[in-house]
């Protein structure tokens, strides 16, 4: 995500979306009554025929839908402005579709946690999102997925030949270089390739550093070339891994909070009344709230805004993952505290 323009006086933010995660974030910040502006198409009738004309339209949002199957965010609302005027009918309903790479302007009364969410999404987009290695018996090509695209890294070669007596020694050296590359970076890795090379590498890692396997996903692709990286995209594997990573981070925080609650340590609270007390006492370090709960209850929103003003970290947990289900069992809102509110 890239913030292209910001005007706090008018509440206008112009954004370029770069990833599917960006669409997910926008779904959580666009609410009913917000104004959304983007380039789109309107059907224009000329005699008995209909033509689609490119237009720029601003609508007042009534409903927001994240269409995962189409990788699009759909914002339905009534038209409040448009250009060219001859192709736009004020007050009529229209759906703006936002995809990766699109620019959109949002005008609203921004809440602190919403602005922080957008800024954090922009910050995260600059970091490597996932690292990729496509490999066969002879070579391994590395790549880094960033928000702006794929950046290719070093290539490792197997110095041996299967005809050589010392081939196994050369293969171990080859695998050792790949393993060292994975150990150097904190991000998740996808290791893919044709044949058995990746499977043999998996066994190599299993014997030497089995914990490393926790951050590696193994996949099949046709070639250990750039076309193999493209194949991972076309099959939806990259997006799946990135979505799982977000859910894993949320689950880790929910589990940490739940553990403190079950220990009765006094370092965590749950349920709106207790979280509200903690927010009023400036005691919240991290606040976890279910996304659908935040959007549907004004009192929850007030508590989140208060915690945000008090410099708490706000974590909006997706209701779609396991972390969301777990948080529902904790009253849909919980918090880790800076200090104990009471003695355990």
C-alpha positions in Angstrom: 0.0 0.0 0.0 1.1 3.5 -0.8 -0.3 6.7 0.6 -0.3 9.1 -2.3 -1.9 12.1 -0.7 -3.3 13.0 2.7 -5.4 16.1 3.7 -6.4 16.0 7.5 -8.6 19.1 7.1 -10.9 17.4 4.6 -10.4 13.8 5.9 -9.2 12.8 2.4 -6.7 10.0 1.8 -5.6 8.9 -1.6 -4.2 5.4 -1.7 -2.7 2.9 -4.1 -3.3 -0.7 -3.4 -0.5 -3.1 -4.1 -1.5 -6.5 -2.6 -4.6 -8.5 -1.6 -3.8 -7.6 2.0 -4.3 -3.9 1.1 -7.9 -4.7 -0.1 -8.5 -6.5 3.2 -7.3 -3.5 5.2 -9.5 -1.1 3.1 -12.6 -3.3 3.8 -12.0 -2.8 7.5 -11.8 1.0 7.3 -14.5 1.9 4.8 -17.8 2.4 6.5 -21.3 3.3 5.6 -21.5 7.0 4.7 -17.8 7.3 3.7 -17.1 8.8 0.3 -15.0 6.7 -2.1 -13.7 8.0 -5.4 -12.0 6.1 -8.2 -11.9 5.5 -12.0 -14.6 3.1 -13.1 -17.0 2.4 -16.0 -20.7 3.4 -16.4 -23.1 1.9 -19.0 -24.3 4.7 -21.3 -27.2 4.2 -23.7 -26.9 5.4 -27.2 -30.1 4.8 -29.0 -30.8 1.1 -28.7 -27.2 0.2 -27.9 -25.4 0.3 -24.6 -21.7 1.3 -24.3 -19.4 1.2 -21.3 -17.7 4.6 -20.8 -14.7 5.3 -18.6 -15.6 7.7 -15.8 -14.3 9.1 -12.5 -17.0 8.6 -9.8 -17.4 9.4 -6.1 -20.0 7.4 -4.2 -21.3 7.5 -0.7 -20.7 4.0 0.6 -23.6 1.8 1.7 -22.0 -1.6 1.6 -18.4 -3.0 1.3 -17.6 -6.5 0.1 -14.3 -8.3 -0.3 -14.7 -10.7 -3.2 -11.9 -13.2 -2.5 -12.7 -15.3 -5.5 -12.2 -12.3 -7.8 -9.5 -10.6 -5.8 -11.5 -7.4 -5.7 -13.0 -5.1 -3.2 -16.5 -3.9 -4.1 -17.9 -0.7 -2.7 -21.6 -0.1 -3.4 -23.2 3.3 -2.9 -25.0 6.3 -4.4 -23.2 8.6 -6.8 -22.5 12.1 -5.4 -20.1 13.3 -8.1 -18.8 12.2 -11.4 -17.0 13.2 -14.6 -17.7 13.4 -17.5 -21.1 14.6 -16.3 -23.0 13.3 -19.4 -22.1 9.7 -18.5 -23.0 10.0 -14.7 -26.4 10.1 -13.1 -26.3 11.7 -9.6 -28.1 9.7 -6.9 -28.0 6.4 -8.9 -26.4 3.4 -7.4 -23.0 2.3 -8.6 -20.4 -0.3 -7.5 -16.7 0.7 -7.5 -14.4 -2.2 -7.8 -10.9 -1.9 -6.4 -8.1 -4.3 -7.3 -4.4 -4.6 -6.8 -2.6 -1.6 -8.3 -5.7 0.7 -8.3 -5.8 4.2 -6.9 -8.7 5.2 -4.6 -9.6 8.3 -2.7 -11.4 8.0 0.6 -13.0 10.9 2.5 -14.3 10.3 6.0 -13.9 11.1 9.7 -10.9 9.0 10.3 -10.4 7.3 13.7 -7.0 7.0 15.2 -6.9 3.2 14.8 -8.0 3.4 11.2 -5.2 5.8 10.3 -2.7 3.7 12.2 -3.9 0.6 10.3 -3.3 2.3 6.9 0.1 3.6 8.0 1.1 0.2 9.3 0.0 -1.4 6.0 2.1 1.0 4.1 5.1 0.3 6.4 4.6 -3.5 6.1 4.5 -3.2 2.3 8.1 -2.1 2.2 9.3 -5.2 4.0 9.9 -8.5 2.2 6.6 -10.5 2.4 7.8 -14.0 1.6 11.0 -15.5 0.1 11.1 -18.1 -2.6 13.6 -20.7 -3.7 13.0 -22.7 -6.9 15.5 -25.5 -7.2 16.5 -28.7 -9.0 19.6 -31.0 -8.8 21.9 -28.4 -10.4 20.9 -24.9 -9.1 18.7 -22.9 -6.8 17.2 -19.5 -7.7 16.2 -17.2 -4.9 13.5 -14.5 -5.0 11.9 -12.0 -2.6 8.3 -10.9 -2.9 7.9 -7.2 -2.1 4.8 -5.1 -2.4 6.1 -3.6 -5.7 6.9 -7.0 -7.2 9.4 -9.8 -7.3 13.1 -9.1 -6.7 15.5 -11.9 -7.6 18.4 -12.6 -5.4 21.5 -14.9 -5.5 21.7 -18.1 -7.3 23.4 -21.2 -5.9 25.0 -23.9 -8.0 25.7 -27.6 -7.3 29.4 -28.0 -8.1 29.1 -31.8 -8.5 27.8 -34.1 -11.2 25.9 -37.3 -10.6 28.7 -39.2 -12.4 31.3 -38.0 -9.9 32.3 -40.2 -7.0 32.1 -37.2 -4.6 28.6 -36.2 -5.8 27.0 -36.7 -2.3 29.6 -34.4 -0.8 28.9 -31.7 -3.4 25.2 -32.1 -2.9 25.6 -31.6 0.9 27.6 -28.4 0.2 24.8 -27.2 -2.2 22.1 -27.9 0.3 24.1 -26.3 3.1 24.3 -23.0 1.1 20.5 -23.0 0.6 19.9 -23.8 4.3 22.2 -21.0 5.4 20.2 -18.6 3.1 17.0 -19.6 4.9 18.6 -19.3 8.3 19.7 -15.8 7.6 16.2 -14.4 7.1 13.2 -14.3 9.4 10.6 -14.4 6.7 8.7 -17.5 5.6 10.1 -19.4 2.6 8.6 -21.3 -0.2 10.9 -24.0 -1.6 9.7 -25.4 -4.9 10.9 -27.3 -7.9 10.5 -30.3 -10.1 11.7 -33.8 -9.2 13.2 -35.0 -5.9 15.8 -32.3 -5.2 13.5 -30.3 -2.9 12.5 -33.5 -1.1 16.1 -34.5 -0.6 16.8 -30.9 0.7 13.9 -31.3 3.1 15.5 -34.4 4.5 18.8 -32.6 4.8 17.2 -29.8 6.8 15.3 -32.3 8.9 18.5 -33.9 10.1 20.4 -30.7 10.8 17.9 -28.1 11.9 14.4 -29.5 12.1 12.9 -26.4 13.6 13.8 -24.5 10.4 11.1 -26.6 8.6 8.4 -24.6 10.5 9.0 -21.6 8.3 9.3 -23.5 5.0 6.5 -24.6 2.7 7.4 -27.1 0.0 5.7 -27.1 -3.4 5.9 -28.6 -6.9 6.6 -26.5 -9.9 7.6 -27.4 -13.4 11.0 -25.6 -13.7 13.7 -24.2 -11.4 13.5 -20.9 -13.3 11.7 -17.6 -13.1 8.8 -19.4 -14.8 8.6 -21.6 -11.7 8.2 -18.5 -9.5 5.4 -17.3 -11.9 3.8 -20.7 -11.6 3.5 -20.2 -7.8 1.7 -17.0 -8.4 -0.7 -18.4 -11.0 -1.7 -21.3 -8.7 -2.5 -18.9 -5.8 0.2 -20.4 -3.5 1.9 -17.1 -2.7 -1.3 -15.4 -1.6 -2.3 -18.4 0.5 1.0 -18.4 2.4 0.8 -14.7 3.0 -2.8 -14.9 4.3 -1.8 -17.8 6.6 1.1 -15.7 8.0 -1.2 -12.9 9.0 -3.5 -15.3 10.8 -0.5 -16.9 12.5 0.6 -13.6 14.0 -3.0 -12.9 15.2 -3.2 -16.4 16.7 0.1 -15.9 18.6 -1.2 -12.8 20.3 -4.5 -14.3 21.1 -2.8 -17.4 22.6 -0.5 -15.2 24.6 -3.4 -13.2 26.0 -5.4 -16.4 26.8 -2.5 -17.9 28.6 -2.2 -14.8 30.9 -6.0 -14.9 31.5 -5.9 -18.6 32.4 -2.9 -18.1 34.7 -4.9 -15.4 36.4 -1.7 -13.3 36.4 -3.5 -10.0 36.4 -1.6 -9.0 33.2 -4.6 -9.6 30.9 -8.3 -8.7 30.9 -11.2 -9.7 28.6 -14.7 -8.7 27.9 -15.8 -5.1 27.2 -16.4 -4.0 30.8 -13.0 -5.1 32.0 -11.2 -3.9 28.9 -12.9 -0.5 29.3 -11.7 -0.2 32.9 -8.1 -1.0 31.8 -8.3 1.6 29.0 -9.5 4.3 31.4 -6.6 3.4 33.7 -4.0 3.8 30.9 -3.1 0.1 31.6 -3.4 -1.4 28.1 -0.3 -2.4 26.2 -1.9 -4.4 23.4 -5.7 -4.4 22.7 -7.2 -7.3 20.6 -10.6 -6.8 19.1 -12.6 -8.8 16.6 -13.1 -6.8 13.4 -16.9 -7.4 13.2 -17.3 -6.4 16.8 -15.5 -3.1 16.3 -17.7 -2.3 13.3 -21.0 -3.1 14.9 -20.8 -1.5 18.4 -20.1 2.1 19.1 -19.1 1.5 22.7 -16.4 -0.9 21.5 -15.2 1.8 19.1 -15.0 4.3 21.9 -12.9 2.0 24.0 -10.5 1.2 21.1 -10.1 4.9 20.4 -9.4 5.6 24.0 -6.7 2.9 24.1 -5.3 4.2 20.9 -5.0 7.7 22.3 -3.2 6.2 25.3 -0.6 4.7 22.9 -1.8 1.1 23.2 -1.1 -1.2 20.2 -4.4 -2.0 18.5 -4.7 -5.4 16.9 -7.8 -5.9 14.9 -8.3 -9.7 14.6 -10.0 -11.2 11.5 -13.2 -13.1 12.3 -12.4 -15.5 9.4 -9.4 -17.2 11.1 -8.9 -19.5 14.1 -7.6 -16.5 16.1 -11.0 -14.9 15.6 -12.9 -17.9 16.8 -10.6 -18.1 19.9 -11.2 -14.3 20.6 -14.9 -14.8 20.4 -14.6 -17.1 23.4 -12.9 -14.3 25.3 -15.8 -11.9 24.8 -14.6 -10.6 21.4 -12.2 -8.1 23.0 -9.2 -8.6 25.3 -6.0 -6.8 26.3 -2.5 -7.4 27.5 -1.6 -4.9 30.2 1.4 -2.7 31.0 0.9 -3.3 34.7 -1.4 -5.4 36.9 -4.8 -4.0 37.6 -5.1 -6.2 40.6 -3.1 -8.8 42.6 -3.6 -12.4 41.2 
